[in-house]
Amino acid sequence: MNRVNEEITAPQVIVVDSEGTRLGVMPLSEAIAVAQKDDLDLVEVGPKDTPPICRVMDFGRFKFKSQRKRKQKSSKKMNKEVKFRPVTDVGDYQVKIKRIIKFLEAGARVQITVRFRGREMMHANLAEDLMTRVIEDIGDLAVIESPPKTEGRQMMMVINSKST
């Protein structure tokens, strides 16, 4: 958490102005006066240094940009879904496996769904075999986040790339 203006406790600070020019070491009161002269805030950006490094900036704008950056970072985590049927043909199966591998390499979280129609519910073992085959074919690329479970007329499993 960044300290601002009067929250800064050090008696002397290194000041960097809004353009990035280093103004040098000065007393805290003088540094605050420099910031207020430009109608900006003095923000402690390097608290572990001695004396701490403070930057003259608009703190409200800085907080907004950092929140937006954090939000964008968290929204980059993709959730993808690949749907199968218990009677998915070999060619279609291979295409879907390649797509799953592509998603995992991109760092996405993949939900694998097997949908049942009509009397296919009687053959849930086919879906379990399909899920097992998917896990074997993907191999060491992924970690099972939630194991296969049946919900209504579908069986779902969530996998995630090992890199995350």
N, C-alpha and C positions, 0 to 999 in steps of 0.2 A: 504494500500500500504506500503510495507516495504522500509525503507530507507537503503541505502548502503554506506559504507565507509564515504566519506566526506559529504554526505547528512545528516548524523546524527548530531543533534544540541546540545546534552547534553555534558557538560564538562567531566563528568565521567560516566562510564558504567559498568555493570556487564557482564563479558565475560565468555562464554561457548565455549570450543574448539570443533573441529570437531568430537571428539570421545564422546562428551557429558560431559566431565569433567569440573566442574566449576572452573575457574581460579581466580575469585573474582573481586572486584571493582578496576578499574584502569582508568587513564586518557584516553581520546579518542585517542590521538595521539599514546600512547603506545599500545592500543588495535588494532588500524589499523596496527601498525608495526608487532604485533604478527600474524595477519591475512596474511599480505603480505609476511612474512617470509616463510609461507607454500604455497604461491602462491594462496591464497584464498581470499574471501571477508568477511568483517565484516557486518553482516546484523542485523538490529534492529528487534527483534521478539516480544519483550514485551515493546512497547513504553509507556504504561500507568504506568508502575512501576517507582519508584524513587530509585536509578538511573535506567534507562532503561536497559532491558536485551538484549544483543547482542550475536549473535552466529557466529562463524567462519565457513564458508561453501562456496561452489561453488554456487554463486548466479544464474548463468545461468542454472545449473542443477536443482536448487530449483524451478525456474520459470517454466521450462519445465515440471517437475513432477506435480506441482500444476495445470498447464493448462491441462495436461492429466487427472488428477483426476477430475477436473471440467467437462471436456468433457465426461468422462465415466459416471459421475453422471447424466448429462443431457440426455445421450443416454439410460440410464436405463428405462426411461419413455417409456413404450410400447404402441404401437397403434395396436389394434386388430380389425378385421372385422368379423362380423357374417352375413351371407346372408340368406334371407328368400325368399319365393315365396308367392304370395297371396293365393295360395292353399296348403300351407304347412300343412301336416298332424299333428294330435295331438301328436303322439309319437316323430316325428322329432322336433316339436316345443318344447317339454319338454327337449329334449337333448340339443337343442340350448340355451334354457334359463339357464340350468345348466352350460353350457360353458360360457355364458355371466357372470353369477354370479362368476364363478371361476376366470375369467379375472379381474373382478372388485375387488375381494378380493386380487388379486396379485398387485393391484394398476394400472392396465392398463386403457387406454382410449379406449372405444369400439365404433366402427362405425357400426350401424345396417342398413343393406341395404335390401330393398324389390325390387326384379327384376321382371319386367313384360315381358311376351312373347306374341307375336301375338295380339289377341284382348283383352288380360287382361287389357290393358290400359283403356278400357271402364269402368272397375270396380275398379277405384282408391280408392273408399270408403272401399273396402276390405283391402287394404294396410293400410289405416288410422286406421281401426279397429284393425288390427294386431299390429301396432305401439302402440296404446293405451293399448292393452292387455299386450304387453311387458313391458311397463312402470308400469302398475299395478302389474305385477308378480315380477318385480325386487324390487319394493317397495322403502324402505328407503336406499338401498345400494348405489344408484347413484343419480347424479344430471344431468339434461339434459343440455348439453353444447350448442347444436344447435337443435332446434325443427325439426320435420319431414318436409322435403321439397322435391318436385319432381324435378328431373333433368333428362330430356330425358326419357328413359324407366326404370327409377328406382327412388325409394323414399328413402332418407337417413336421418338418425338422429345420432347424436354423444352424447354419455353419458360418464360421468367420475365418478370415485369412489368418495365418499364423503370425504374420508380421505385426499385427495390432494387439 
